[in-house]
């Protein structure tokens, strides 16, 4: 059904490209979104480094590069396009176009259709074998196999060369004269092998292959066929000559895809939510050397799923491609680098904490699904405050059981990370691990003055931070955080301390303020911050009006009001949302001042608040009074300033 191998001519190109790849770092696994609603088949064109994915629902073939970037979409008269097959030189793509009863022939150099073969009803699959292009076609109850003679100039189409219940899935090894057909969607599923070397199919054998056949692939040597059926829950293997069982590849429930690299490495896929989706096997080995579990990019609890028949190798076996979809119907092309190499893990264990300049020991283990020989070389890098980009330490080697250990004396404190890396080899994937140690640092001396002091409104106050002994860092930051949610914490000065360890800044205080000195630390001294909270009073003034005179009396300045006038006292203080002044009233009697009830009056946005004293002032003639405005922290509606008492204003009434 699909062409994943190369001819001798192409093999030379692969050898040269492999040498180049070996000299450069491996590509990282990648993924890209696909503009499709379904996935019918996938093939990889190594000559042009592009991937073809058929989309039966949308009636198109999507072309991407190896990273998953969409290059082109072929969509002219391709309704129901499903099965794909590449020619041996990767120059031609054959596509079974179900709804058009045709096979489209596409030039892969230009990604344009060059011709079309009209074939039988509803072709599903295509496969090259014995010099002919074979195709499975037909509706339910009328499945058939036909072929196109590619050796003749006319490319004659021959129909009804073999029968099946419905259109079969086809595949053959490159250059082989044996064709294998599988009956999808049936229980039990059946597979049949044919000798097609003469151009006419001769049945070799038939067998049951579980239930709900999804995909099959013939091995490059043509000896076996690997089958992916919904059940049993592993990938079955049959000999093509007689279709007797020839082992199995242990995967998981609902196998639905298989792809075999030119070197015989098998990729088996399953429609699995909670198990790995792809399993990699060395030829003939039933245990996977590598597995891949797709992430969950949808909206359900399970991971993304592998589409049916949606695995394909790059011809040099350096990459495996898979089409996945999530619960929201979004499809992705996933690329896996060096999948045939055994999965390798590297664990690193360092102490949780350690003392700077004291020796510590780091241990770990290199593990793989295929044992790594003793003496594997591991590189070690230490990253710390003195070496933020990492410092190479002496390499270490593994013991027979994969374990390793090394000692180090960390020169810097703080978070110290040890990263151990294994470069991999021909059989094992690269791996790396790391662990972090909290290495001690000394506590520096840091202070800032003026804590607890209260200043008048608008006072310029000098704050001085003092830093004691440190290693390399002599920079201190000073931050000012005025009380109130409308004013942010702000960096007001940053710089190196002077020769005495001091850094100063002058602040204009109009609110209570938290002033903080911060030292970010260095390789030997830990970060530290200290704070000083200072108070700032409000400015408050009171003006009397409506008096007929003001003069000095009884040792104070008094305002004199006629008994028929209501005194008006206007207070001004800095406005803040919800702020009110407290208005205090006192009367003098027999040598003492006696307080009346204080009341709170709100400030206007201008900061003004006026209070009029009303009543029968004829009764007040001859009495002495005084009033003042106060800001009381908390009681005046906010807490952004320190309590402030205004000056008394004295007044009396006359006839």
N, C-alpha and C positions, 0 to 999 in steps of 0.2 A: 504493500500500500504506500510506503514511503521510502525514499532513497536517503540513507544516512551514511553510505560508504563512498569510497572514491576509487577511481581506476589507478593503474600504475603511474600514468602520466601525472595525475593529480597528487599522488603520494609524494613525488619528488618535491612539489611545491610545499606540501605539508611539512616535509622534513626540514626544508630551509626555514619555513616560518617558525617551526618549533625551536630551532636553534636561536632565532632572534628573541623569541619569548623567554627562553631560558636565561638570556642575558639581561632581561629587564624585570622589574617587579611584577608580580601577578596582578591581574585586574581584580578589583573588589566585586562581590556579588552586587547586582543592580536589579532594578525593576522599573517598569514604566507602564502607564495606563494605556489601554487599548480601546480604540473607538469601535467596539463590536458589541453585539447583543447575544452572540453564541459563538462557539468554537467547534469547527468540524475537524480540522487537521492542522499540522504544523510541520514544516520542513525547513532545513537550514542550508543556505547556499554559501559554501565556504569560499568559492572563487570570488564572489562579490561582497562577502561578509554581510549578508542580509538574511532576514527571516521572513517566511511567508506563513500567514495564518488565515485560514478560510473562515468565513462567517456566513453560514447558511441562512440565518434569519434576515440579515441585511443584504444578502446576495452580493458579497464583495470579498476580495482578498486584500488583506492589509500587509504592507511591506514595511519592515522596521530594520534598523541597524542592530548591531549586537547589544547596544545599551538599552534597546527598547524604544528609541526615538522613531516615530512614524515617518517614513520617507515618502510613501505613496499609498493610495487606495485604488485598487482596480475594481470597478463596479459596473462595467458595461455588459448587460445580458448575462449576469452570473447568478441569477436567482437559484438559491438552494445549493450553491457550490460547497462541496464537502471534501472528498478525498484529493490529496495532493501527492505528486511524485516528481522527483528531479531526475534528469538524465545523468548518465555516468560522469559527464564533464561539467555538470552543474549549469550548462548553458540553456537548458530548456526545462520549463515547469509544465507539467500536465495536471489539469484540474477537472475533476468530475463535476459537471454542472447539472444537478439532478432535475431541476424544473425546465431546463432547456433541452433535455435528452441529448446532451452533447458533452464532448471533452474539449476544453479550451487548451490551446498550446501557446505558451507565453515565453518570450525571449527574456531571460533573466538579466541580460546586460542593459536592456532598455526598459524592462518591466512593462512591455506592451504585448498584446495578443497578436500572434502572427497568422494563425489559422485555427480551424475548429473542425472536429470530427463529429458528424451526426451518428449517434449510436442508438442503442436500445433504450427502452423506457426507464427513466429515473436512474441514471448511473450514480453509484455511491462511492466506489473506490477504484483506484488505479494502481498497477504494479508492473514493473519491467521484468521480463524473464524470457529467455530463449529468443531474443531478437524481436520480441513483440511487446506491445503495450496492452496489458490485460485489464479488463474492467468488470466490476460486478454491478449488475443492474437488475431492475425489475421490482414490481410492487409485491405486496404480501401474497403468497401463494403462487407467484410467477417469477421467482428469482432465477437469474441466469448469469453465465460468464461469457464474455465475448473478448475480442482482441482486435488490435490494429497492427498490421504488418509494417513495421518500420523499416524493413530491409528493402521493400519495393518502392519504386518511384511514386506509385499511386497511393500508397498507404491504405490499402484496402481494409475495410472493416468487415469482420466476420462475427455474426451473432449466434446465440444459442449453441455454444460449444460445450457447455455443461450446465446442469441445473441445481437449484437449491430452493428452499422455501421462499426466501426473499433475497434481495440484493446482498451478496456476501462481502465481507472485508477480505481483501487480498494482500499478500506480501510474498516476496521472494528475495533470496540473497543476490547480491550483484553478480552478474555473469552466470547465474544458475539457470538450470533447466527445470527446476522444481518450483511449483507454485502452491502456496497454501491458502485455502479459503476458509473463513470462519463465518458461522451464522450468528449474527448479533440478535440480542433481545429475546432469545428463546431459552426455555428450561426443559430438558437439558440443552446446553449449547453444543453445537457440533462443529468439528473441524475436519477438513478433507485435504489431502495432498495429491497433487497431480504432477505427472511428468509432461512438460509442455515443450520439450526440446524439438519435437517434430512440427510444432505449430498447432497440433491438435491435442487437447488435454487427454491424458490417459490416467485414470484414477489409480493411485497407489495405495491409499489407506484412508480410513475414516475413524473418528473417535469422538466420544463425549468429552467436553471440556468444561465441566461445571455448569453454571447457569448464568444467564445475562452477560454474554460475551460483550466486552467493550473495546478490546484492542488485541492485536497480536503482532509479533515481529519475528522474522527468521534470523538466526544467527549469521554472521558474515561468512562462516564456512559452509552454510547451508545444511548443517547436520541436524539442528534443532529448531523448534519454534517455541517461543515463550508467549504464554497466553495470559491475558488479564481479564478475568471474569468476576462478576460480583461475588460469586462463591465458587470454590472454596476461598478462604481468607489468606491466600498466598498466591504467588505467581507460578503457574504450572509450566512444566517443560516437557515437550514431546519430541521424539525423533521424527524427522520429516519422512524418512523412508517407510516406516510402518506405523507411526503415530502411537507408539508405546511410550509410557511415561519414562522420563529420563532425568528425574530429580525435581527440585523446586527451589524457588527463591522466597525465603521467609519475609513477608511484609506485614500487612495488617488487613482488617476487614475492608471489603468492597474494592478490590483491585480494578482499576479502570484505564491504565495506560502502561505502555512498555516502550522503551527505546534502547537500542543496542549500538554501542560505539564500534568503529572499525576494528578495535583490538579485542572485542568481545565483552567489554564491560557493560553490565546490564543496569539500566535505570528502571525500577518498577514503581509505579505510582498508584495511589489509592485515594478514594473519595472519603477522606477521614477528617472529622472535625477535631477530635481530641487526641489523635495519634500523629506521628510524622506522616507527611504527604508523599514524600519521595524517598526511596531506598536505593542505595548504590551497592552493587555486588561485583566482585571479581568473577571472571568466568568460572562456572562450576562450583563456586562457593555459596552455600545457602545462607550464610550470615552476612548482613550488611556491614560494609566498611564505613559507610557515611549515611546519614539521614538528614532530611530537611523538613522542618515543620513551618508551614506558612504562618505569618502573623494574622491577627484578626483586624481587618480594616472595615468590617461591616458593623451591624448593630445587634448582632446576636452574641451568645456566649462562645460559640465555636469559632475556630479559625477559618480563614479563607479556604476554599476547596479547589482541588485540581480538576480541570475540565477533562472529559473523556478524550482519550487518544491525543493527549496534549503534551507529550514529551518529545524532545528531539535533541540530538547531539550535534555540535559543530564537527565537521569532518576530521579535525585533528584531535578530537576528544578532549580539548582543553576547556570546553564549556558545555553545560547542559541548559537547555531552555525549557520552560514550563509555562503553560497558560493557566492562570487561576482566576477565580471569581469570588466575590463576597456575597453576603446576604442581601445586598442592595442591587445585585446584578451588575456590578462594576468589574470589568475584566482587566487583568494585568499580565504583562509578559515578564517573567522572572528569569534572570540569568545567574547561573552558579558557576563559579570559577574552580577549576581543578577538582571536580567532584569525585573523580576516581581515586583520589588520594584518601587514605584512611583518615577519618576524623581524629583529631588530636586535641587533647586538653592539657593545660599546664596550670597547676595550682601553686600559689606562693603563700607562705605563712610566715609573717613577721610578728614580733612582739607588739602588743597593743600600745605599750609605752616603753620608753627607754631614757637613759640619762645621756645628755650630750657629752661627746668625747669619751664615752665608755663603749667597749666592744659589745656588739649584739650578734645574734645568730639568726639567719634566715634559712628556712627549709622549704621544700616543695616536692612536687612529683610531676613527671611527664608521663601521660597515659594516652593510649591509642587503642582503637578497635583491632589494630594489627600491631603487635609488640614492636617497640622501638629498640634497636640494639643498644647494649650498654655502651657508655662513652659518648653519647650524643652531646654535641657542643651547644651550650646555652650562653647567650650574651646577657649581661646584667647592666642595668642603668639605674643610677640613683638620681632622683630629682628632689631638690630642696631649695631653700631660700637663696643659698649661694650659687646654686646651679639650676635655675628655673627651666632651662632647656635640656637638662639631663647631663650627667657625667658618666662616661663608660667606666665600669669597674672590671676587674679581672673576670674572664669567662670561666664557667664551671662546666663540669661534665656529669652525666647521669650514671648512677650505679645500675646493676643488673635489673633491679626492680623498678627502675625509673626515678628513684628518689635522688635528691641532691641537697646540698647545704653549703653555705658560705658564711663568713664572718665579715663584719664591717664596723668601723668606728665612725659614727656620724659626726662630722665637724660642725654641722649647723643644727639648730633646734627647730621646733615647729613641726609641720607635717612633712615627713620624709617618706618618699615613695620608692620602693624597689620594684622595678619591672624586669621580668625575666622573659626572654624570647627564644623560641626555637624556629629556625629557618625552614624546617621541613626537608624532605628529600624526595627521591623519585616515587616513594610509596606512601609518604606521610605528609599531611597538610601542615602548614605552618601554624604555630600556636604561641600565645603569649599570656602571661598572667602578672598580676601585681598586687602588692599589699602596702599599706601605709602605717607608719609608726609615728606616734605622737612623742617627739623628742623634747625633753625638758629645756626650758629657757629661764634665765633669772628674771626676777621681778624688778623693774627699774624704779628709781625714785622719780615721782612726778607730782607736782603740786600747782595750785593756782590760788591766788590770794583773794581777799575781800569777802570770804564767805560769811553770810549772816548780817552784813552791813546794810543799812538803809540810807538812801540818798534822796536829796530833793529832786523834784521833777526837772528833767533836762540837764542834769549834772553830767559833766564829762569826767568819766572815771577811768583810771588806768588799771588795767588788769595785767598781771605778770605771771606767766607760766614758767616753772623751773623744772628742768630735766637733769637727772643725775647721770652717772656713768652709763654709756652704752657701747656697742661694738662699732658699727659703721653708720647707722642711721642717727642723725642729729636733728631731724625735722620734727617739728611740733605743729599741730593745728589747733587753733582756738575757734570755738563755735559759740555763737550767742543764740539762745532760744527764748525770746520774749514770751511772757505768759499770754495766753489767749490763742484760740484756734485760728485766728485770722493772720497770724504772723508766723512764718516758717522758721525752723531752726536753720541758721545761716552760718557758713564759714566766713569768719571776719578776718582771719589772718592765718597764713601758713608760711613757714620758713625755718631756716636753721637757727638754733639757739646761739647766743653769743658765747664768748669764751667763759662766761660765768654760768652758762647753762640756761640763760633767761631769754624769753621772747615776750614782748609786751604789745598791747593794743589798747587804744582809748575808745571807750564806748559812750555814746550819748544816751543816758538812761532815761526812758520815759515810761517804762513798765518794769514790774518785777521780772528778773531775767536769770535764767540758768546759763552760766558760762562754763564751758567744758574744754579742758585741754586734752588732746588726744595724741598718743604716740603709737605709730603703727607697728612698732617692733622691728627687730632685725634678726639675723641668724642666731644671736646668742641671748637676746633680751626680748621678753614677751611683750605683746601689745598691752597698753594700759590707757585708761582714761580716768580723769578726776574732774569733779565739778564743784563750782562755787555758786551758791544762789544768793542773789542780792535783791534788795527791795528798792522800789522807786515810788516815792509819794506822788500824789497828783498836785497840780497847781490849782489853787482854789482862791477865788476873790469874791467879795460881796460888796455891792453898791446900794446905798440907801437913796431913796428919792421921795419927793413930796414934802420934805421938811422945809420950814421957813428960814431956819438958820442952823449953822453948825458952829460950835465953839467948845473951848476947853472947859471942863467942869468936873468936879470930884475926881480929879487926877486922870481923866480920860477925855477923849474927844466925843462929844455927844451931838446927836441930831435932835433938834427941837421941832415937834409937830404940834400944830393946833389940834384941839380936841375934836374938831370936825373933819379931820383928814385921816385917811387910812394909810399907814406907812407901807411902802412897797420896797422889798429887798430883792435884788437880782443877783443871783450867784452865777459865776462862770467857772467851769472846770472842764478838762478834756472829755470829749464825748466817747462813750463806748456803748454798744448795743445793750439796751435794758438798764443802763446805769441811772441811779437816782442819788440825789444829795440828801443827807440827813440834816434837817433844820432843827437846831437846838434853841430853846427859848427859856430865859431865866429872869427872875424878878428879885430886886434887892429889898431886904426887910430886916430892920434892926441889926445892921452891920454884917449881914450874910447874904449871899446869892443863893436863891432857891430855884431848882430846875422845874420847869413845867414838862408836859409831855412832848417828846421829840417826835417829828413826823418826817416821812420820806416823800420827796417830790422828784418826779422824773425830769431828766435833762432833755431838751430839744436837740435836734441834730447839730445845732450851732454850739451846743455845750452850755446853753443858758437855761436857768430855771428861776422863775419869779414867784415870790410868796407875798401876798397882801394880808396885813393884819387888820381884821375887821372887828367891829363891836362898838359899845357905848364908851367912847374914850373919855367922856366927862368924868367917869369914875376913875380914870387912870391918871388924871392930872396930879402932878406932884410925885408920882411913882417913877422909879428908875428901872429900866429894862435893858437887856442885852440879848443879841441873837448871833448865831454863827452857822456856817455850812460845813459839813464834814463828809468825808468819803470813808465808809467803814467796809473794809475788805470782807466780802461775803454777803453782808447785809445791804450793801448799796447796789446789788444786782449782778456783781461780777467779782472776780478775784485776781484781776490782772495788775493791780497796784497795791501798795501798802497803805494801811489806814492813815488818813491825813485829817487833822483838825484845822479848820480855818480860824482866822482871827475874829475876836468878838467885835460886834458893832453895837455901840451904846446909843440909847435914845430915851426921850421922855416926852410927856405931853404938857401943854400949857393951855390956859383959857383962850 
